[in-house]
């Protein structure tokens, strides 16, 4: 779990980053083995979730996210790190060092599963984009009720994280909808929003549709258009 970037600072270059929360295995209770397997008892930030999804878009490697490429001192010099008064590095900027999480073959297998999520029979068919192959995963989380001391049965967070094109990823997007009014399923609420964002992004980047798309209809359309 930690190797995927959860429970630690992403070091994206901004101050006060959320580290989330991951219970040490030494403190796990019997029920934690079950609940943690599907995401309860873990707190993650959106940036951490995107970084974890990117492991399967980067052949099994965790790629450190960065928002700030570099800082500039009063003399105009570019800085890749800033030290505090004690001489310790307090901030790092730019792309960090990649680290392996799973073998490439495992990442490829999971990527195929993520692609199936957006295809016929999957839970996020509404994330499918005609002419492109999309990989992703839905999320439906119960909100923890502090007053009751348990997870709510009526308040949810619906989410979807994915990347496209699946064979050569260009963009990864996470959509989170807190307390949706209608359905609370990520594939119903968040996936359509993901589709609109990624569809426009691919068009903006001039990424044309190709035959690896989500259906036979897609392949036929691309072949017809190419004639």
ChimeraX commands (.cxc) that place a marker at each C-alpha (Angstrom):
marker #1 position 0.00,0.00,0.00 radius 0.5
marker #1 position 2.78,2.42,0.92 radius 0.5
marker #1 position 4.66,1.70,-2.31 radius 0.5
marker #1 position 1.66,2.99,-4.26 radius 0.5
marker #1 position 2.18,6.35,-2.54 radius 0.5
marker #1 position -0.50,6.12,0.14 radius 0.5
marker #1 position 0.22,7.29,3.67 radius 0.5
marker #1 position 3.13,9.55,2.72 radius 0.5
marker #1 position 3.75,12.96,1.19 radius 0.5
marker #1 position 3.70,13.02,-2.62 radius 0.5
marker #1 position 6.42,15.73,-2.62 radius 0.5
marker #1 position 4.66,17.58,-5.42 radius 0.5
marker #1 position 6.31,20.88,-4.53 radius 0.5
marker #1 position 3.47,22.54,-2.64 radius 0.5
marker #1 position 3.28,23.19,1.08 radius 0.5
marker #1 position 0.96,21.41,3.53 radius 0.5
marker #1 position 0.42,18.35,1.36 radius 0.5
marker #1 position -2.08,15.82,2.65 radius 0.5
marker #1 position -0.40,12.56,3.61 radius 0.5
marker #1 position -3.59,10.63,4.10 radius 0.5
marker #1 position -3.67,7.80,6.61 radius 0.5
marker #1 position -2.68,4.15,6.40 radius 0.5
marker #1 position -2.83,1.95,9.48 radius 0.5
marker #1 position 0.39,0.07,10.18 radius 0.5
marker #1 position -0.08,-3.70,9.64 radius 0.5
marker #1 position 1.21,-4.17,13.19 radius 0.5
marker #1 position -1.93,-2.42,14.45 radius 0.5
marker #1 position -4.42,-4.22,12.22 radius 0.5
marker #1 position -7.31,-5.92,13.95 radius 0.5
marker #1 position -9.00,-9.00,12.49 radius 0.5
marker #1 position -11.70,-6.95,10.76 radius 0.5
marker #1 position -9.10,-4.63,9.19 radius 0.5
marker #1 position -7.87,-7.41,6.90 radius 0.5
marker #1 position -11.28,-7.39,5.24 radius 0.5
marker #1 position -12.18,-3.68,5.40 radius 0.5
marker #1 position -8.80,-2.41,4.18 radius 0.5
marker #1 position -8.98,-4.73,1.16 radius 0.5
marker #1 position -11.84,-2.65,-0.25 radius 0.5
marker #1 position -10.67,0.77,0.91 radius 0.5
marker #1 position -12.13,1.41,4.34 radius 0.5
marker #1 position -9.87,2.56,7.19 radius 0.5
marker #1 position -7.63,4.31,4.64 radius 0.5
marker #1 position -7.58,8.03,3.85 radius 0.5
marker #1 position -6.06,9.21,0.56 radius 0.5
marker #1 position -5.82,12.52,-1.27 radius 0.5
marker #1 position -6.88,12.97,-4.91 radius 0.5
marker #1 position -3.23,13.38,-5.92 radius 0.5
marker #1 position -2.31,10.12,-4.20 radius 0.5
marker #1 position -5.14,8.31,-5.96 radius 0.5
marker #1 position -4.07,9.58,-9.38 radius 0.5
marker #1 position -0.46,8.62,-8.67 radius 0.5
marker #1 position -1.52,5.11,-7.66 radius 0.5
marker #1 position -3.57,4.68,-10.85 radius 0.5
marker #1 position -0.58,5.84,-12.86 radius 0.5
marker #1 position 1.37,2.78,-11.71 radius 0.5
marker #1 position -0.65,0.76,-14.21 radius 0.5
marker #1 position -0.16,3.41,-16.88 radius 0.5
marker #1 position 3.62,3.36,-16.37 radius 0.5
marker #1 position 4.44,-0.35,-16.59 radius 0.5
marker #1 position 4.35,-0.91,-12.84 radius 0.5
marker #1 position 6.39,2.09,-11.72 radius 0.5
marker #1 position 5.28,4.78,-9.30 radius 0.5
marker #1 position 6.05,8.16,-10.84 radius 0.5
marker #1 position 6.31,11.01,-8.31 radius 0.5
marker #1 position 3.75,13.71,-9.19 radius 0.5
marker #1 position 4.85,17.31,-9.26 radius 0.5
marker #1 position 2.85,20.53,-9.41 radius 0.5
marker #1 position 5.77,22.94,-8.98 radius 0.5
marker #1 position 8.66,22.35,-11.38 radius 0.5
marker #1 position 11.11,24.65,-9.61 radius 0.5
marker #1 position 11.35,27.66,-7.30 radius 0.5
marker #1 position 13.20,30.91,-8.01 radius 0.5
marker #1 position 15.31,32.78,-5.47 radius 0.5
marker #1 position 15.74,36.56,-5.28 radius 0.5
marker #1 position 18.63,36.40,-7.76 radius 0.5
marker #1 position 16.60,34.55,-10.36 radius 0.5
marker #1 position 18.27,31.19,-9.81 radius 0.5
marker #1 position 16.14,28.08,-10.25 radius 0.5
marker #1 position 15.98,25.88,-7.17 radius 0.5
marker #1 position 15.08,22.18,-7.11 radius 0.5
marker #1 position 14.87,22.13,-3.32 radius 0.5
marker #1 position 14.53,24.47,-0.34 radius 0.5
marker #1 position 16.18,23.95,3.05 radius 0.5
marker #1 position 14.93,25.15,6.43 radius 0.5
marker #1 position 16.96,27.06,9.04 radius 0.5
marker #1 position 18.44,23.78,10.27 radius 0.5
marker #1 position 19.70,22.89,6.82 radius 0.5
marker #1 position 17.17,20.11,6.24 radius 0.5
marker #1 position 15.37,19.85,2.92 radius 0.5
marker #1 position 11.80,21.07,3.46 radius 0.5
marker #1 position 10.60,21.12,-0.15 radius 0.5
marker #1 position 11.59,19.37,-3.36 radius 0.5
marker #1 position 10.50,20.43,-6.83 radius 0.5
marker #1 position 10.30,18.83,-10.23 radius 0.5
marker #1 position 10.13,15.18,-11.21 radius 0.5
marker #1 position 11.47,12.84,-8.54 radius 0.5
marker #1 position 12.83,9.32,-8.81 radius 0.5
marker #1 position 10.61,6.56,-10.16 radius 0.5
marker #1 position 10.23,3.46,-8.01 radius 0.5
marker #1 position 9.02,-0.02,-9.03 radius 0.5
marker #1 position 5.81,-1.21,-7.38 radius 0.5
marker #1 position 4.78,-4.28,-9.37 radius 0.5
marker #1 position 6.31,-6.17,-12.28 radius 0.5
marker #1 position 5.48,-4.94,-15.76 radius 0.5
marker #1 position 3.58,-8.13,-16.56 radius 0.5
marker #1 position 1.38,-7.61,-13.50 radius 0.5
marker #1 position 0.73,-3.98,-14.44 radius 0.5
marker #1 position -0.24,-5.06,-17.96 radius 0.5
marker #1 position -2.67,-7.66,-16.61 radius 0.5
marker #1 position -4.30,-5.13,-14.28 radius 0.5
marker #1 position -4.49,-2.62,-17.13 radius 0.5
marker #1 position -6.49,-5.16,-19.15 radius 0.5
marker #1 position -8.86,-5.54,-16.22 radius 0.5
marker #1 position -9.18,-1.75,-15.98 radius 0.5
marker #1 position -10.03,-1.57,-19.68 radius 0.5
marker #1 position -12.77,-4.17,-19.20 radius 0.5
marker #1 position -14.35,-1.89,-16.58 radius 0.5
marker #1 position -15.31,0.58,-19.33 radius 0.5
marker #1 position -16.43,-2.02,-21.85 radius 0.5
marker #1 position -19.66,-3.99,-22.23 radius 0.5
marker #1 position -20.52,-5.67,-18.95 radius 0.5
marker #1 position -18.24,-3.35,-16.94 radius 0.5
marker #1 position -19.27,-1.03,-14.12 radius 0.5
marker #1 position -18.19,2.15,-15.92 radius 0.5
marker #1 position -19.47,1.84,-19.47 radius 0.5
marker #1 position -20.40,5.53,-19.25 radius 0.5
marker #1 position -16.68,6.35,-19.21 radius 0.5
marker #1 position -16.16,4.74,-22.62 radius 0.5
marker #1 position -15.13,7.11,-25.41 radius 0.5
marker #1 position -15.92,6.17,-28.99 radius 0.5
marker #1 position -12.71,5.56,-30.92 radius 0.5
marker #1 position -10.45,5.28,-27.86 radius 0.5
marker #1 position -9.62,2.61,-25.33 radius 0.5
marker #1 position -10.15,3.79,-21.76 radius 0.5
marker #1 position -8.89,2.13,-18.56 radius 0.5
marker #1 position -10.27,2.97,-15.16 radius 0.5
marker #1 position -11.87,2.04,-11.87 radius 0.5
marker #1 position -15.04,3.12,-10.13 radius 0.5
marker #1 position -15.22,4.02,-6.47 radius 0.5
marker #1 position -18.18,4.16,-4.08 radius 0.5
marker #1 position -17.17,5.19,-0.57 radius 0.5
marker #1 position -19.25,5.54,2.57 radius 0.5
marker #1 position -18.56,8.75,4.49 radius 0.5
marker #1 position -17.48,8.22,8.08 radius 0.5
marker #1 position -19.93,9.76,10.53 radius 0.5
marker #1 position -17.95,11.30,13.39 radius 0.5
marker #1 position -21.02,11.68,15.61 radius 0.5
marker #1 position -22.19,8.10,15.22 radius 0.5
marker #1 position -18.68,6.65,15.18 radius 0.5
marker #1 position -19.34,4.51,12.11 radius 0.5
marker #1 position -19.69,4.71,8.35 radius 0.5
marker #1 position -22.88,6.37,7.15 radius 0.5
marker #1 position -25.52,4.33,5.34 radius 0.5
marker #1 position -26.89,7.37,3.50 radius 0.5
marker #1 position -23.89,9.58,2.65 radius 0.5
marker #1 position -21.43,8.55,-0.04 radius 0.5
marker #1 position -18.56,9.70,-2.24 radius 0.5
marker #1 position -18.77,8.55,-5.85 radius 0.5
marker #1 position -15.56,8.54,-7.89 radius 0.5
marker #1 position -13.89,7.34,-11.04 radius 0.5
marker #1 position -10.20,7.38,-11.93 radius 0.5
marker #1 position -8.87,6.39,-15.32 radius 0.5
marker #1 position -6.43,7.05,-18.13 radius 0.5
marker #1 position -6.51,7.18,-21.91 radius 0.5
marker #1 position -5.56,6.09,-24.49 radius 0.5
marker #1 position -5.03,2.87,-22.56 radius 0.5
marker #1 position -2.22,1.55,-24.78 radius 0.5
marker #1 position -0.24,4.80,-24.69 radius 0.5
marker #1 position -1.59,6.92,-21.81 radius 0.5
marker #1 position -1.63,10.68,-22.28 radius 0.5
marker #1 position -3.90,11.82,-19.48 radius 0.5
marker #1 position -5.10,10.50,-16.12 radius 0.5
marker #1 position -8.20,12.02,-14.55 radius 0.5
marker #1 position -9.90,11.52,-11.20 radius 0.5
marker #1 position -13.48,12.70,-10.71 radius 0.5
marker #1 position -14.87,12.83,-7.17 radius 0.5
marker #1 position -18.48,13.69,-6.35 radius 0.5
marker #1 position -19.26,14.11,-2.67 radius 0.5
marker #1 position -22.77,13.21,-1.54 radius 0.5
marker #1 position -24.37,12.85,-4.99 radius 0.5
marker #1 position -28.11,13.49,-5.02 radius 0.5
marker #1 position -29.24,10.62,-7.21 radius 0.5
marker #1 position -27.23,7.41,-7.53 radius 0.5
marker #1 position -24.16,6.97,-5.32 radius 0.5
marker #1 position -22.26,4.72,-7.72 radius 0.5
marker #1 position -19.05,6.02,-9.28 radius 0.5
marker #1 position -19.81,4.38,-12.61 radius 0.5
marker #1 position -23.12,6.24,-12.84 radius 0.5
marker #1 position -22.20,9.65,-11.41 radius 0.5
marker #1 position -18.46,10.24,-11.89 radius 0.5
marker #1 position -17.74,8.23,-15.05 radius 0.5
marker #1 position -19.77,10.48,-17.42 radius 0.5
marker #1 position -17.92,13.55,-16.12 radius 0.5
marker #1 position -14.61,11.77,-16.68 radius 0.5
marker #1 position -15.68,11.03,-20.24 radius 0.5
marker #1 position -16.40,14.68,-21.04 radius 0.5
marker #1 position -13.09,15.88,-19.59 radius 0.5
marker #1 position -10.93,13.26,-21.31 radius 0.5
marker #1 position -12.80,13.51,-24.61 radius 0.5
marker #1 position -12.09,17.24,-24.83 radius 0.5
marker #1 position -8.50,16.75,-23.67 radius 0.5
marker #1 position -7.76,14.19,-26.39 radius 0.5
marker #1 position -9.27,16.45,-29.05 radius 0.5
marker #1 position -7.27,19.42,-27.73 radius 0.5
marker #1 position -4.08,17.32,-27.92 radius 0.5
marker #1 position -4.97,16.20,-31.47 radius 0.5
marker #1 position -5.09,12.53,-30.46 radius 0.5
marker #1 position -7.18,10.95,-33.20 radius 0.5
marker #1 position -9.41,7.92,-32.58 radius 0.5
marker #1 position -8.01,4.59,-33.68 radius 0.5
marker #1 position -9.12,0.95,-33.99 radius 0.5
marker #1 position -8.22,-0.05,-30.43 radius 0.5
marker #1 position -11.49,1.57,-29.31 radius 0.5
marker #1 position -14.19,0.19,-27.10 radius 0.5
marker #1 position -16.39,-1.67,-29.58 radius 0.5
marker #1 position -16.72,-3.20,-33.03 radius 0.5
marker #1 position -18.77,-0.14,-33.91 radius 0.5
marker #1 position -15.77,2.03,-33.06 radius 0.5
marker #1 position -13.44,0.00,-35.26 radius 0.5
marker #1 position -15.86,0.10,-38.16 radius 0.5
marker #1 position -16.27,3.86,-37.83 radius 0.5
marker #1 position -12.52,4.49,-37.80 radius 0.5
marker #1 position -11.95,2.21,-40.78 radius 0.5
marker #1 position -14.71,3.97,-42.72 radius 0.5
marker #1 position -13.34,7.39,-41.86 radius 0.5
marker #1 position -9.87,6.41,-43.05 radius 0.5
marker #1 position -11.04,5.48,-46.55 radius 0.5
marker link #1:1,2 radius 0.2
marker link #1:2,3 radius 0.2
marker link #1:3,4 radius 0.2
marker link #1:4,5 radius 0.2
marker link #1:5,6 radius 0.2
marker link #1:6,7 radius 0.2
marker link #1:7,8 radius 0.2
marker link #1:8,9 radius 0.2
marker link #1:9,10 radius 0.2
marker link #1:10,11 radius 0.2
marker link #1:11,12 radius 0.2
marker link #1:12,13 radius 0.2
marker link #1:13,14 radius 0.2
marker link #1:14,15 radius 0.2
marker link #1:15,16 radius 0.2
marker link #1:16,17 radius 0.2
marker link #1:17,18 radius 0.2
marker link #1:18,19 radius 0.2
marker link #1:19,20 radius 0.2
marker link #1:20,21 radius 0.2
marker link #1:21,22 radius 0.2
marker link #1:22,23 radius 0.2
marker link #1:23,24 radius 0.2
marker link #1:24,25 radius 0.2
marker link #1:25,26 radius 0.2
marker link #1:26,27 radius 0.2
marker link #1:27,28 radius 0.2
marker link #1:28,29 radius 0.2
marker link #1:29,30 radius 0.2
marker link #1:30,31 radius 0.2
marker link #1:31,32 radius 0.2
marker link #1:32,33 radius 0.2
marker link #1:33,34 radius 0.2
marker link #1:34,35 radius 0.2
marker link #1:35,36 radius 0.2
marker link #1:36,37 radius 0.2
marker link #1:37,38 radius 0.2
marker link #1:38,39 radius 0.2
marker link #1:39,40 radius 0.2
marker link #1:40,41 radius 0.2
marker link #1:41,42 radius 0.2
marker link #1:42,43 radius 0.2
marker link #1:43,44 radius 0.2
marker link #1:44,45 radius 0.2
marker link #1:45,46 radius 0.2
marker link #1:46,47 radius 0.2
marker link #1:47,48 radius 0.2
marker link #1:48,49 radius 0.2
marker link #1:49,50 radius 0.2
marker link #1:50,51 radius 0.2
marker link #1:51,52 radius 0.2
marker link #1:52,53 radius 0.2
marker link #1:53,54 radius 0.2
marker link #1:54,55 radius 0.2
marker link #1:55,56 radius 0.2
marker link #1:56,57 radius 0.2
marker link #1:57,58 radius 0.2
marker link #1:58,59 radius 0.2
marker link #1:59,60 radius 0.2
marker link #1:60,61 radius 0.2
marker link #1:61,62 radius 0.2
marker link #1:62,63 radius 0.2
marker link #1:63,64 radius 0.2
marker link #1:64,65 radius 0.2
marker link #1:65,66 radius 0.2
marker link #1:66,67 radius 0.2
marker link #1:67,68 radius 0.2
marker link #1:68,69 radius 0.2
marker link #1:69,70 radius 0.2
marker link #1:70,71 radius 0.2
marker link #1:71,72 radius 0.2
marker link #1:72,73 radius 0.2
marker link #1:73,74 radius 0.2
marker link #1:74,75 radius 0.2
marker link #1:75,76 radius 0.2
marker link #1:76,77 radius 0.2
marker link #1:77,78 radius 0.2
marker link #1:78,79 radius 0.2
marker link #1:79,80 radius 0.2
marker link #1:80,81 radius 0.2
marker link #1:81,82 radius 0.2
marker link #1:82,83 radius 0.2
marker link #1:83,84 radius 0.2
marker link #1:84,85 radius 0.2
marker link #1:85,86 radius 0.2
marker link #1:86,87 radius 0.2
marker link #1:87,88 radius 0.2
marker link #1:88,89 radius 0.2
marker link #1:89,90 radius 0.2
marker link #1:90,91 radius 0.2
marker link #1:91,92 radius 0.2
marker link #1:92,93 radius 0.2
marker link #1:93,94 radius 0.2
marker link #1:94,95 radius 0.2
marker link #1:95,96 radius 0.2
marker link #1:96,97 radius 0.2
marker link #1:97,98 radius 0.2
marker link #1:98,99 radius 0.2
marker link #1:99,100 radius 0.2
marker link #1:100,101 radius 0.2
marker link #1:101,102 radius 0.2
marker link #1:102,103 radius 0.2
marker link #1:103,104 radius 0.2
marker link #1:104,105 radius 0.2
marker link #1:105,106 radius 0.2
marker link #1:106,107 radius 0.2
marker link #1:107,108 radius 0.2
marker link #1:108,109 radius 0.2
marker link #1:109,110 radius 0.2
marker link #1:110,111 radius 0.2
marker link #1:111,112 radius 0.2
marker link #1:112,113 radius 0.2
marker link #1:113,114 radius 0.2
marker link #1:114,115 radius 0.2
marker link #1:115,116 radius 0.2
marker link #1:116,117 radius 0.2
marker link #1:117,118 radius 0.2
marker link #1:118,119 radius 0.2
marker link #1:119,120 radius 0.2
marker link #1:120,121 radius 0.2
marker link #1:121,122 radius 0.2
marker link #1:122,123 radius 0.2
marker link #1:123,124 radius 0.2
marker link #1:124,125 radius 0.2
marker link #1:125,126 radius 0.2
marker link #1:126,127 radius 0.2
marker link #1:127,128 radius 0.2
marker link #1:128,129 radius 0.2
marker link #1:129,130 radius 0.2
marker link #1:130,131 radius 0.2
marker link #1:131,132 radius 0.2
marker link #1:132,133 radius 0.2
marker link #1:133,134 radius 0.2
marker link #1:134,135 radius 0.2
marker link #1:135,136 radius 0.2
marker link #1:136,137 radius 0.2
marker link #1:137,138 radius 0.2
marker link #1:138,139 radius 0.2
marker link #1:139,140 radius 0.2
marker link #1:140,141 radius 0.2
marker link #1:141,142 radius 0.2
marker link #1:142,143 radius 0.2
marker link #1:143,144 radius 0.2
marker link #1:144,145 radius 0.2
marker link #1:145,146 radius 0.2
marker link #1:146,147 radius 0.2
marker link #1:147,148 radius 0.2
marker link #1:148,149 radius 0.2
marker link #1:149,150 radius 0.2
marker link #1:150,151 radius 0.2
marker link #1:151,152 radius 0.2
marker link #1:152,153 radius 0.2
marker link #1:153,154 radius 0.2
marker link #1:154,155 radius 0.2
marker link #1:155,156 radius 0.2
marker link #1:156,157 radius 0.2
marker link #1:157,158 radius 0.2
marker link #1:158,159 radius 0.2
marker link #1:159,160 radius 0.2
marker link #1:160,161 radius 0.2
marker link #1:161,162 radius 0.2
marker link #1:162,163 radius 0.2
marker link #1:163,164 radius 0.2
marker link #1:164,165 radius 0.2
marker link #1:165,166 radius 0.2
marker link #1:166,167 radius 0.2
marker link #1:167,168 radius 0.2
marker link #1:168,169 radius 0.2
marker link #1:169,170 radius 0.2
marker link #1:170,171 radius 0.2
marker link #1:171,172 radius 0.2
marker link #1:172,173 radius 0.2
marker link #1:173,174 radius 0.2
marker link #1:174,175 radius 0.2
marker link #1:175,176 radius 0.2
marker link #1:176,177 radius 0.2
marker link #1:177,178 radius 0.2
marker link #1:178,179 radius 0.2
marker link #1:179,180 radius 0.2
marker link #1:180,181 radius 0.2
marker link #1:181,182 radius 0.2
marker link #1:182,183 radius 0.2
marker link #1:183,184 radius 0.2
marker link #1:184,185 radius 0.2
marker link #1:185,186 radius 0.2
marker link #1:186,187 radius 0.2
marker link #1:187,188 radius 0.2
marker link #1:188,189 radius 0.2
marker link #1:189,190 radius 0.2
marker link #1:190,191 radius 0.2
marker link #1:191,192 radius 0.2
marker link #1:192,193 radius 0.2
marker link #1:193,194 radius 0.2
marker link #1:194,195 radius 0.2
marker link #1:195,196 radius 0.2
marker link #1:196,197 radius 0.2
marker link #1:197,198 radius 0.2
marker link #1:198,199 radius 0.2
marker link #1:199,200 radius 0.2
marker link #1:200,201 radius 0.2
marker link #1:201,202 radius 0.2
marker link #1:202,203 radius 0.2
marker link #1:203,204 radius 0.2
marker link #1:204,205 radius 0.2
marker link #1:205,206 radius 0.2
marker link #1:206,207 radius 0.2
marker link #1:207,208 radius 0.2
marker link #1:208,209 radius 0.2
marker link #1:209,210 radius 0.2
marker link #1:210,211 radius 0.2
marker link #1:211,212 radius 0.2
marker link #1:212,213 radius 0.2
marker link #1:213,214 radius 0.2
marker link #1:214,215 radius 0.2
marker link #1:215,216 radius 0.2
marker link #1:216,217 radius 0.2
marker link #1:217,218 radius 0.2
marker link #1:218,219 radius 0.2
marker link #1:219,220 radius 0.2
marker link #1:220,221 radius 0.2
marker link #1:221,222 radius 0.2
marker link #1:222,223 radius 0.2
marker link #1:223,224 radius 0.2
marker link #1:224,225 radius 0.2
marker link #1:225,226 radius 0.2
marker link #1:226,227 radius 0.2
view
